Amino acid sequence: MENYIPVIDLFAGPGGLAEGTSTFVVPDGRKPFDITLSVEKEISAWRTLRLRAFTRQFKDGLPPEYYGYIAGKLGNSPEDELFKIYPTQADKANKEALQFTLGDDCNLDLDVLIK
């Protein structure tokens, strides 16, 4: 992406900052923000965060399998089937949305993660 502003969201919750910045459009039609990394400690919020990171990759609309997952037809978690159908998007979502605890013993290297 040319001339983008990378966004790193710490204490991300379910991803409100990422949703807002990823949908922002400047007058010439560009989306200037790139959600590079989101970090959340709480597991249920992280699961939502990761699923949203997955869905943002489908620029032309969500695939029908996503709606099957939401309807409970593809398992209880995205890993059961949805992420297996779209491994490239799942890998990107797993790299963008991390379930992690920040603190003194944190070994999170942002320089490595955002490249």
Phi, psi and omega in degrees: 000131181275143175047052179257160177253113180289140180242127174244121184248107176265149185057049193288341185060216180277004171106028180299318179298316180297318180297315181294311182290328181286342179262354180292133181232132176278165185306331180276004175096354180281152171254104189282346184260141176236115178287107185271319184203137174230134182235129179219139180276314188287127192297316182290323176294319178298320179300318176295315179304314181292319178296322177293322176299322177296311185291329181296345182281347182264090186291333184257024180109153182287145180287155181300331179296330177299315180293328174297319177296313180300325179281358178085016183267352182235041176094181183267345178219159180302330181294333183303312180214318186305311182290336176287329179287326182235069186295326180295315179292322178296317179298316179297318179297320179294331178279329181281316186255111182251140173262109192206150174252123178274149179165190182300326182267014182289130177245029180285117180258096183299325180301322179285318186290328186268004178269000000 
